Amino acid sequence: MSDTVSYKELGFVNTREMFRKAMADGYAVPAYNFNNMEQIQAIIAACVKSRSPVILQVSKGARDYANATLLRWMGRGAVEMMKELGKPVPAALHLDHGDSFELCKSCIDSGFSSVMIDGSGLSYENNVEVTRKVVEYAHQHDVTVEGELGVLAGIEDHVSSAVSHYTDPDDVEDFVKKTGVDSLAISIGTSHGAYKFKVKPGEQVPPLRFDILEEVEKRIPGFPIVLHGASSVLQEYITMINKYGGKMDNAVGIPEEQLRRAAKSAVCKINIDSDGRLVMTAIIRKVFAEKPAEFDPRKYLGPAREELVRMYMSKNEKVLGSSGRY
């Protein structure tokens, strides 16, 4: 893309004020991933209806899938759609798991208001180096930057790791000071994908490591913390998927009450992707099973979009505490 555009021209905001307000009032801003029109429509509708700020999140894979130029205008369209639905809420357009300076720069130049540079798989020194480089460029454009310390297990989009490594609280103060990042993603037991834990029927999901979170808060008081891999893998949709021909045995996620506890702390951004995928898949499978002659995409994508709106509104109200904040 040869031309550049500021996110301010598209109607987005960066995350700085969003996070300040969230930390002051004890809630987390939802960061919902989208790959297509129905998902972004549902996210916008849900957040306008529930008066919640929102971070529209795009992974590298989603950007490749949707086309970078089209994505810019989908973002602009989302802001205009908010105006039609009612009073707009603050919205950021965020790159999720950027894996290089070049990708982060391209997103900044095409209208993203926030980027994540994920150097967590690199050595500590190289993570600091690439994160600092992204921060220096982003801050010239008033774009906020999220860094990461610690590695989440699981697979989702282009992000994959066989094992997790909890964030070492001893590193966070040095990392934040050397890089200048605006927020920090940490690993305290969340995981990417729909199969977050290997639990047998009846077993409990391991609790999040709130001791690590509390220690991080002590080291960098008042600093915005981010949780990735925080879908709850809602069992009603797993049941629906399996009922209508799918096969998703033992798919489990993060209990919603643990996320609500985290949202009352320094955690002011919580990423949710898999739950959105599960809702769409469940509803589409249901329509195909009940109406096998249906071939109009609007007749199965439409109901999936409606269910997404309900799910996102429930997350904002009951899990993140972000409803009614604007």
KOLBA-303586 format. One record per residue (C-alpha): residue number from 1; residue in three letters; x negated, y negated, z negated. Coordinates in Angstrom, 1 decimal, decimal comma. Example, Ala and Ser with C-alpha at 12.3 -4.5 7.8 and 13.67 -1.06 7.14 Angstrom:
<rs>
lumlo|nutor|u|v|w
1|ALA|-12,3|4,5|-7,8
2|SER|-13,7|1,1|-7,1
</rs>
This chain:
<rs>
lumlo|nutor|u|v|w
1|MET|0,0|0,0|0,0
2|SER|-1,7|-3,2|1,2
3|ASP|0,4|-5,8|-0,5
4|THR|0,6|-6,2|-4,3
5|VAL|3,6|-7,3|-6,4
6|SER|3,9|-8,2|-10,1
7|TYR|6,3|-6,3|-12,3
8|LYS|7,7|-9,7|-13,3
9|GLU|9,0|-10,2|-9,8
10|LEU|10,8|-6,9|-10,0
11|GLY|12,4|-7,8|-13,3
12|PHE|10,5|-5,5|-15,7
13|VAL|8,7|-6,3|-18,9
14|ASN|5,6|-4,8|-20,5
15|THR|5,9|-2,8|-23,7
16|ARG|4,2|-5,2|-26,1
17|GLU|7,4|-6,9|-27,5
18|MET|9,4|-3,7|-27,2
19|PHE|7,0|-1,9|-29,5
20|ARG|6,7|-4,8|-31,9
21|LYS|10,5|-4,8|-32,4
22|ALA|10,8|-1,0|-32,6
23|MET|8,1|-0,8|-35,3
24|ALA|9,7|-3,6|-37,3
25|ASP|13,1|-2,1|-37,2
26|GLY|12,3|1,6|-37,5
27|TYR|13,2|3,2|-34,2
28|ALA|11,5|4,5|-31,0
29|VAL|11,9|3,3|-27,5
30|PRO|13,0|6,1|-25,1
31|ALA|10,7|6,9|-22,3
32|TYR|12,7|8,9|-19,8
33|ASN|11,0|10,5|-16,7
34|PHE|12,8|10,3|-13,4
35|ASN|12,2|11,8|-9,9
36|ASN|15,3|10,9|-8,0
37|MET|18,2|8,5|-7,7
38|GLU|20,6|10,4|-9,9
39|GLN|18,2|10,5|-12,8
40|ILE|17,4|6,8|-12,7
41|GLN|21,1|5,9|-12,3
42|ALA|21,9|8,0|-15,4
43|ILE|19,0|6,5|-17,5
44|ILE|20,1|2,9|-16,6
45|ALA|23,8|3,6|-17,2
46|ALA|23,1|5,3|-20,6
47|CYS|20,8|2,6|-21,9
48|VAL|23,0|-0,3|-20,8
49|LYS|26,0|1,4|-22,4
50|SER|24,2|2,1|-25,6
51|ARG|22,3|-1,3|-25,6
52|SER|18,9|0,4|-25,8
53|PRO|15,6|-0,8|-24,4
54|VAL|14,1|1,8|-22,0
55|ILE|10,9|2,9|-20,4
56|LEU|11,4|4,3|-16,9
57|GLN|8,6|6,8|-16,7
58|VAL|7,0|8,1|-13,5
59|SER|4,4|10,8|-13,4
60|LYS|1,8|11,2|-10,6
61|GLY|3,8|14,1|-9,2
62|ALA|7,0|12,0|-9,2
63|ARG|5,3|9,2|-7,4
64|ASP|4,0|11,5|-4,7
65|TYR|7,5|13,1|-4,5
66|ALA|9,5|9,9|-4,3
67|ASN|7,0|7,8|-2,2
68|ALA|5,2|4,9|-3,9
69|THR|6,9|2,2|-1,7
70|LEU|10,4|3,6|-2,2
71|LEU|9,7|3,9|-5,9
72|ARG|9,0|0,2|-6,1
73|TRP|12,4|-0,6|-4,6
74|MET|14,2|2,0|-6,7
75|GLY|12,8|0,2|-9,7
76|ARG|14,0|-3,2|-8,4
77|GLY|17,3|-1,6|-7,7
78|ALA|17,6|-0,3|-11,2
79|VAL|17,1|-3,8|-12,7
80|GLU|19,8|-5,1|-10,4
81|MET|22,1|-2,2|-11,3
82|MET|21,7|-3,2|-14,9
83|LYS|23,1|-6,6|-14,1
84|GLU|26,1|-5,1|-12,4
85|LEU|26,8|-2,8|-15,4
86|GLY|26,7|-5,6|-17,9
87|LYS|24,1|-7,4|-20,0
88|PRO|20,6|-6,1|-19,0
89|VAL|18,4|-4,5|-21,6
90|PRO|14,5|-4,7|-21,6
91|ALA|13,1|-2,1|-19,2
92|ALA|9,5|-1,2|-18,4
93|LEU|8,2|0,8|-15,5
94|HIS|5,5|3,1|-16,8
95|LEU|3,0|5,5|-15,2
96|ASP|3,0|8,7|-17,2
97|HIS|-0,3|10,6|-17,5
98|GLY|-2,4|8,6|-15,0
99|ASP|-5,5|10,7|-14,3
100|SER|-7,8|8,1|-12,8
101|PHE|-8,6|4,4|-12,7
102|GLU|-7,7|4,3|-9,0
103|LEU|-4,1|5,7|-9,7
104|CYS|-3,6|3,2|-12,6
105|LYS|-4,8|0,3|-10,4
106|SER|-2,5|1,3|-7,5
107|CYS|0,5|1,4|-9,9
108|ILE|-0,4|-1,9|-11,4
109|ASP|-0,7|-3,4|-7,9
110|SER|2,7|-2,0|-6,9
111|GLY|4,7|-3,4|-9,8
112|PHE|4,3|-1,1|-12,8
113|SER|4,5|-3,0|-16,1
114|SER|2,7|-0,3|-18,1
115|VAL|0,3|2,5|-17,4
116|MET|-1,0|5,5|-19,2
117|ILE|-4,6|6,6|-18,6
118|ASP|-4,9|10,1|-19,9
119|GLY|-8,6|10,9|-20,6
120|SER|-7,8|13,4|-23,3
121|GLY|-9,3|16,2|-21,3
122|LEU|-12,6|14,4|-21,0
123|SER|-15,4|14,1|-23,5
124|TYR|-14,7|11,4|-26,1
125|GLU|-17,3|9,1|-24,5
126|ASN|-15,8|9,5|-21,0
127|ASN|-12,3|9,0|-22,3
128|VAL|-13,4|5,7|-23,9
129|GLU|-15,1|4,6|-20,7
130|VAL|-12,3|5,3|-18,3
131|THR|-9,7|3,9|-20,7
132|ARG|-11,6|0,7|-21,3
133|LYS|-12,0|0,2|-17,5
134|VAL|-8,2|0,6|-17,0
135|VAL|-7,5|-1,8|-19,9
136|GLU|-9,8|-4,5|-18,4
137|TYR|-8,0|-4,4|-15,1
138|ALA|-4,5|-4,1|-16,5
139|HIS|-4,8|-6,9|-19,0
140|GLN|-5,8|-9,2|-16,1
141|HIS|-2,2|-8,6|-14,9
142|ASP|-0,6|-8,7|-18,3
143|VAL|0,1|-4,9|-18,0
144|THR|0,1|-2,8|-21,1
145|VAL|-2,0|0,4|-21,4
146|GLU|-1,4|3,6|-23,3
147|GLY|-4,4|5,9|-24,1
148|GLU|-4,5|9,4|-25,5
149|LEU|-6,5|11,3|-28,1
150|GLY|-5,8|15,0|-28,6
151|VAL|-4,6|17,5|-26,1
152|LEU|-1,0|18,9|-25,9
153|ALA|-0,4|22,5|-24,9
154|GLY|2,1|23,4|-22,2
155|ILE|2,8|22,7|-18,6
156|GLU|4,8|19,9|-17,1
157|ASP|4,2|18,4|-13,6
158|HIS|0,5|17,8|-13,1
159|VAL|-0,3|18,1|-16,8
160|SER|-1,4|21,5|-18,1
161|SER|-3,3|22,9|-21,0
162|ALA|-3,5|26,4|-22,5
163|VAL|-4,3|25,2|-26,0
164|SER|-3,6|22,1|-28,0
165|HIS|-6,1|20,1|-30,0
166|TYR|-4,7|17,9|-32,8
167|THR|-5,8|14,3|-32,8
168|ASP|-8,6|13,7|-35,2
169|PRO|-7,7|10,7|-37,3
170|ASP|-11,4|9,9|-37,7
171|ASP|-11,5|8,9|-34,0
172|VAL|-8,6|6,6|-33,7
173|GLU|-9,9|3,4|-35,1
174|ASP|-13,1|3,6|-33,1
175|PHE|-11,2|4,5|-29,9
176|VAL|-8,7|1,6|-30,2
177|LYS|-11,5|-0,8|-31,0
178|LYS|-13,7|0,2|-28,1
179|THR|-11,0|0,5|-25,5
180|GLY|-8,5|-2,3|-26,3
181|VAL|-5,5|-0,1|-25,6
182|ASP|-2,0|-1,3|-26,5
183|SER|-0,7|2,0|-27,7
184|LEU|-2,0|5,5|-28,4
185|ALA|-0,5|8,9|-27,7
186|ILE|-1,5|11,5|-30,3
187|SER|-1,2|15,2|-30,7
188|ILE|0,7|16,4|-33,8
189|GLY|2,4|19,5|-32,6
190|THR|4,6|18,5|-29,6
191|SER|4,1|20,3|-26,3
192|HIS|4,8|19,8|-22,6
193|GLY|7,5|21,8|-20,8
194|ALA|10,5|23,8|-21,8
195|TYR|8,6|26,6|-23,5
196|LYS|6,9|24,7|-26,3
197|PHE|6,4|27,4|-28,8
198|LYS|6,2|31,2|-28,9
199|VAL|8,9|32,0|-31,4
200|LYS|10,9|35,2|-31,8
201|PRO|14,7|35,1|-32,3
202|GLY|15,5|33,7|-35,7
203|GLU|12,0|32,2|-36,3
204|GLN|11,6|28,5|-37,0
205|VAL|9,7|26,1|-34,8
206|PRO|6,5|25,0|-36,5
207|PRO|7,0|21,6|-38,1
208|LEU|5,2|18,5|-36,6
209|ARG|2,0|17,6|-38,4
210|PHE|3,3|14,5|-40,2
211|ASP|0,1|14,6|-42,4
212|ILE|-1,9|13,8|-39,3
213|LEU|0,5|11,0|-38,3
214|GLU|0,4|9,5|-41,7
215|GLU|-3,4|9,5|-41,7
216|VAL|-3,5|7,9|-38,3
217|GLU|-1,1|5,2|-39,6
218|LYS|-3,6|4,5|-42,5
219|ARG|-6,5|4,2|-40,1
220|ILE|-4,8|1,8|-37,6
221|PRO|-1,9|0,2|-39,6
222|GLY|0,8|-1,4|-37,5
223|PHE|-0,5|0,1|-34,2
224|PRO|2,0|1,6|-31,7
225|ILE|1,9|5,4|-31,6
226|VAL|3,4|7,5|-28,8
227|LEU|4,7|11,1|-28,8
228|HIS|4,6|13,1|-25,6
229|GLY|6,3|16,5|-25,0
230|ALA|9,2|15,6|-27,3
231|SER|12,1|17,2|-25,6
232|SER|14,3|19,3|-27,9
233|VAL|15,1|21,8|-25,2
234|LEU|18,8|21,6|-26,0
235|GLN|20,1|25,1|-26,4
236|GLU|23,6|24,4|-25,0
237|TYR|22,0|23,8|-21,6
238|ILE|19,7|26,8|-21,9
239|THR|22,7|28,9|-22,6
240|MET|24,5|27,4|-19,6
241|ILE|21,6|28,0|-17,3
242|ASN|21,3|31,6|-18,4
243|LYS|25,1|32,1|-18,2
244|TYR|25,2|31,0|-14,6
245|GLY|22,3|33,1|-13,2
246|GLY|19,2|31,4|-14,6
247|LYS|16,5|33,1|-16,7
248|MET|15,1|30,9|-19,5
249|ASP|14,6|33,2|-22,4
250|ASN|13,1|31,8|-25,6
251|ALA|12,8|28,3|-24,4
252|VAL|12,6|26,1|-27,5
253|GLY|11,6|22,5|-28,2
254|ILE|11,2|19,9|-31,0
255|PRO|14,0|19,8|-33,5
256|GLU|15,8|16,4|-33,2
257|GLU|15,7|15,7|-37,0
258|GLN|11,9|15,8|-36,8
259|LEU|11,8|13,3|-34,0
260|ARG|14,2|11,0|-35,9
261|ARG|11,8|11,1|-38,8
262|ALA|8,9|10,3|-36,5
263|ALA|10,9|7,4|-34,9
264|LYS|11,1|5,7|-38,3
265|SER|7,3|5,6|-38,6
266|ALA|4,7|4,0|-36,4
267|VAL|5,9|6,2|-33,5
268|CYS|7,6|3,6|-31,3
269|LYS|7,7|5,5|-27,9
270|ILE|9,0|9,0|-27,5
271|ASN|8,7|10,8|-24,1
272|ILE|11,5|13,0|-22,9
273|ASP|11,4|14,8|-19,6
274|SER|12,3|18,5|-19,9
275|ASP|15,7|17,8|-21,4
276|GLY|16,7|15,8|-18,4
277|ARG|15,6|18,6|-16,1
278|LEU|17,5|21,2|-18,1
279|VAL|20,8|19,1|-18,0
280|MET|20,7|18,7|-14,2
281|THR|19,9|22,4|-13,6
282|ALA|22,6|23,6|-16,0
283|ILE|25,3|21,5|-14,5
284|ILE|24,3|22,3|-10,9
285|ARG|24,2|26,0|-11,6
286|LYS|27,7|25,8|-13,2
287|VAL|29,2|24,0|-10,2
288|PHE|27,6|26,5|-7,8
289|ALA|28,9|29,4|-9,8
290|GLU|32,4|28,1|-10,2
291|LYS|32,7|26,6|-6,7
292|PRO|30,6|28,8|-4,4
293|ALA|32,1|27,1|-1,3
294|GLU|30,8|23,7|-2,3
295|PHE|28,2|22,2|-0,1
296|ASP|28,5|18,4|-0,6
297|PRO|25,5|17,3|-2,8
298|ARG|27,6|14,6|-4,3
299|LYS|29,9|17,2|-5,8
300|TYR|27,1|18,8|-7,9
301|LEU|24,7|15,9|-8,3
302|GLY|27,5|13,7|-9,5
303|PRO|28,6|15,9|-12,4
304|ALA|24,9|16,4|-13,3
305|ARG|24,5|12,6|-13,4
306|GLU|27,5|12,2|-15,7
307|GLU|26,2|14,8|-18,1
308|LEU|22,7|13,1|-18,1
309|VAL|24,4|9,8|-19,2
310|ARG|26,0|11,6|-22,1
311|MET|22,8|13,3|-23,1
312|TYR|20,6|10,1|-22,9
313|MET|23,2|8,2|-24,9
314|SER|23,1|10,8|-27,6
315|LYS|19,3|10,7|-27,7
316|ASN|19,4|6,9|-28,1
317|GLU|21,9|7,0|-30,9
318|LYS|21,1|10,1|-32,9
319|VAL|17,4|10,8|-32,3
320|LEU|15,5|7,7|-31,4
321|GLY|17,7|5,2|-33,2
322|SER|17,4|2,8|-30,3
323|SER|21,1|2,2|-29,7
324|GLY|22,5|-1,2|-30,4
325|ARG|19,2|-3,0|-30,5
326|TYR|19,9|-5,5|-27,8
</rs>
